[in-house]
Amino acid sequence: MVNQSKPVKKQIDFAPGLPWLNVERPLTADDMLGKVVILDFWTYGCINCIHVLADLKKLEDKYGHQLLVIGVHTPKFDNEKNLQTLKKIVIRYGVDHPVINDVNGLLASYYGMRAWPTRVLIDPKGEVLGKVVGEGRYTQIDDKISELLAQHEAVLNPSPIPVKLEREEDDTTLLSAPGKVAVNSNSIAISDSLNNRIIVTNHSGKIKHIVGSGTPGKQDGSFTDASFSSPQGVLFNNNHIYVADTGNHLLRLIDLDNDSVTTIAGNGSLERKRSGQFQANSIGMASPWALALLDDRLFIAMAGSHQIWVYNISSNQLSRFAGSGREGIQDGDVEQATFSQPSGLNIDHDWLYIADSEASAVRRIDLKNNLVETLLGTGLFDFGDRDGNLQSAKLQHVLGISVKDQTSIYLADTYNHKLKRIDLESSSVESLIGDGKPGFLSTVDGQLQLNEPGGLALYEDRLYITDTNNDRIVVYDIDSGEPRLLNIQPIQ
């Protein structure tokens, strides 16, 4: 915390017209008086910002109405300015404090926010005390809140603020924010992320298994007793399914023969190891998001530490494979290379392909020589929606990747709401589905639209797409170029 003892300025009122979520009415500076206030500057695509939400929840539970947390959503990407999408994100991550969408960065400028996430602390008299940048620092903030409450006991206002939590308008869909998908010769596995479970269907969409109770947790056991928390990556290996249990920071194994779930890596804590080799259950992980398998090595996109890790199936060892842990887009040797929240993986021959989301980039690793190279993308703040030559093309927070052969790479260009294809022979990229706008409806002018697609899986000539914000799976026929919806049928 900087400038704790010397107030730098007074709190200000919120600019009129800025949209709010989770409140009955827009808050004012008067609502903040008599409470310790944390302004949490975040943007919803930032995994480090998501990690902070857990700490804020603990503080809110501890201090009740003496503490007021206000999420100041300060979008990095153009797509993150959309209020309807932000509402879905607030519901998805269980945010139950007021959120203001500071689309033009007015509050960010006034309070000196320079990086995500940033928390600004304000005392009960409205004096700004300082800020904390980056995730973590729970104990430091907790201690300061206790100190301020004791210091300002005479002016505390324990009255609740007018909270009104957002709710899904349509909760009739079977899937809720599906994240990733995997396909083998007879089954489809879907990470039903907001429902905290894995759904397994046949190729026609008839449900074969529902894995997980639906209640957030980390329990092993039978399909009905086991629990997950916001799972993402899924991957078949014979009669097993590996699961990146993102919210729990775990790697799980579904045994389809014995109808059971076990934890095979991680200890349930959020931990960012820079390097090393460990017994798989002895350390924490950092938001594992996507998976890819080559022989005995299960590659893990560790979004929270900006790295690629490997789980060795035979030895039950977990080790850092690529990425220094710094956020960036540096190529070269795997140990010095940098990534930016890798969130999609796919292997073709001896190449590991990576959807590097925060850099809006497509990367790949030569697994024979352990070298990283960038195919598309140039930096953390260089994004857009531009097809054409790879050197000038732009993506926006790409999350999904699937490689058909040595020339065709399919992308879930998430924040552009598009399916795209890279042609390595012509060194170009083209859009296949989507018009660049979030398609909250099934079709626009007769054309199927997407809304933040997050995962891809290729089987024969069909590409399966998790249309995350539309709560559905889209199947794209590569030969005909025609998309259709997977008709998921509940167990009778």
Summary of the structure (lengths in Angstrom):
residues: 492
radius of gyration: 22.5
end to end distance: 56.0
largest distance: 71.8
contacts: 1741
relative contact order: 0.10
helix: 16%
strand: 39%
